[in-house]
């Protein structure tokens, strides 16, 4: 599937300050159905969304946010309280994530190849590091807490893992899932930091990270997501088995998720 410019316009929510905010709707499934538009969104940090754009976020009609970020990330780049009013906000208390870009770059890799190896290991680990958040995501969908938004900081690693597993559970073909993942790189130049680095601030060390290392860490090449899928298939036999064994998504759960997020069969 090739995501057209017309579809991209509908998929990407260009709200001021919103990082990598996208609708997961419209993707076809193997049984001929489609993911409903306007029920699940994926995004990065909310910290730069100005108050004048809050109404555009409200217009999404969110019932729930699943925030996959660590304590440090939420503390320094939290949601404005007005954005959380009247909706359910899920997060968990934890101190470090392999998907936390700042921590990963604190001791920058010596070259891009080192960074790519590091990122492949991240993708092998994320489905297990983020099991609790992934369980919460599926549970909220089953409970009807939609429209729902899932986010991390860059909106492409932890969130990318969550989106990929959700789309897989819905029966979206692998090549389409990988293409959705790759949109992060299509929308944001991975050679550029999205962090707005202050050269006099505590994150000044990031100014010296080489562009090719930034590109390797911030990119969304197919090989990263494929590493995740290969790991789950090697350890569990299939992605469906991982979802059942690690996330508790049994047959009834899968039915509920598909009923909530897929258009009715015609």
HUPEZI-V140814 format. One record per pair of residues at least 12 apart in sequence whose ideal C-beta (glycine too) atoms are under 7 Angstrom apart, sorted by sequence separation. I is the first residue (numbers start at 0). GAP is how many residues later the second one is. D is the distance in whole Angstrom. If there is no record, write none. Layout:
I,GAP,D
I,GAP,D
This chain:
10,12,5
24,12,3
149,12,5
24,13,6
136,13,6
163,13,5
166,13,7
192,13,6
22,14,6
24,14,7
10,15,7
22,15,6
23,16,5
23,17,7
73,17,6
162,17,7
163,17,6
22,18,6
23,18,6
6,19,6
21,19,7
40,19,7
20,20,6
21,20,5
190,20,5
159,21,5
192,21,6
20,22,4
64,22,6
66,22,7
70,22,6
191,22,7
19,23,6
63,23,6
66,23,7
70,23,7
98,23,7
190,23,5
18,24,6
19,24,4
62,24,6
63,24,4
64,24,5
65,24,5
66,24,4
69,24,6
70,24,6
97,24,5
159,24,7
189,24,7
190,24,5
17,25,6
18,25,3
61,25,5
62,25,6
64,25,7
69,25,6
136,25,6
189,25,5
18,26,5
53,26,7
56,26,6
63,26,7
69,26,6
69,27,5
72,27,6
97,27,5
98,27,6
53,28,6
97,28,6
129,28,6
133,28,6
155,28,4
189,28,4
50,29,7
53,29,6
136,29,7
154,29,7
189,29,4
46,30,4
69,30,5
16,31,4
17,31,6
97,31,6
125,31,7
129,31,7
133,31,6
16,32,4
44,32,5
96,32,6
125,32,6
15,33,7
16,33,5
45,33,5
14,34,7
15,34,6
126,34,6
184,34,5
121,35,7
125,35,5
184,35,4
16,36,6
183,36,4
15,37,4
45,37,7
14,38,5
181,38,5
180,39,5
91,40,6
153,40,7
181,40,6
14,41,5
91,41,6
14,42,6
177,44,5
180,44,5
89,46,5
177,47,6
177,48,7
89,50,7
100,52,6
98,53,6
99,53,7
100,53,6
87,57,6
98,58,4
98,59,4
159,60,7
96,61,7
163,61,6
67,62,6
153,64,7
155,64,5
67,65,5
159,65,7
65,67,6
160,67,6
65,70,6
65,71,5
167,71,5
65,74,6
168,74,6
63,76,5
76,76,7
164,78,7
72,80,5
168,80,6
63,81,4
62,82,5
65,82,7
67,82,7
62,83,6
67,83,7
68,83,5
62,84,6
63,84,5
64,84,5
65,84,5
66,84,6
67,84,5
68,84,6
61,85,5
62,85,7
168,85,6
60,86,5
61,86,7
64,86,7
59,87,6
61,87,6
169,87,7
168,88,6
169,88,6
67,90,4
67,91,6
169,91,6
169,92,6
67,94,7
118,97,6
114,98,5
118,98,6
105,99,7
111,100,4
115,100,5
101,101,7
104,101,6
107,101,5
111,101,6
114,101,4
122,101,5
126,101,6
114,102,5
122,102,7
125,102,7
111,103,7
123,103,6
104,104,6
108,104,6
111,104,4
119,104,6
122,104,5
123,104,7
45,105,7
107,105,6
118,105,6
122,105,4
126,105,6
39,106,7
40,106,7
42,106,6
38,107,5
43,107,6
119,107,5
123,107,5
38,108,5
39,108,5
40,108,4
41,108,6
42,108,4
43,108,7
44,108,5
37,109,6
43,109,6
137,109,6
43,110,5
43,111,3
137,111,6
141,111,6
42,112,5
104,112,7
134,112,5
41,113,6
103,113,6
133,113,5
134,113,6
141,114,4
145,114,6
126,115,7
130,115,6
137,115,7
141,115,6
42,116,7
100,116,6
130,116,7
140,116,5
143,116,7
41,117,5
137,119,6
140,119,5
140,120,6
41,121,5
39,126,7
19,134,7
19,135,3
34,135,6
18,136,5
19,136,6
34,137,7
23,139,6
26,140,6
30,140,6
28,141,6
29,141,5
28,142,4
23,143,7
28,143,6
29,143,6
26,145,5
26,149,5
26,153,7
21,161,7
19,164,6
19,167,6
19,168,7
0,174,7
0,175,5
11,175,7
18,175,6
2,176,6
0,178,6
2,180,7
39,221,6
38,222,6
35,225,6
34,226,6
35,226,6
34,227,6
35,227,6
33,228,7
32,229,5
33,229,5
32,230,6
32,232,6
28,233,7
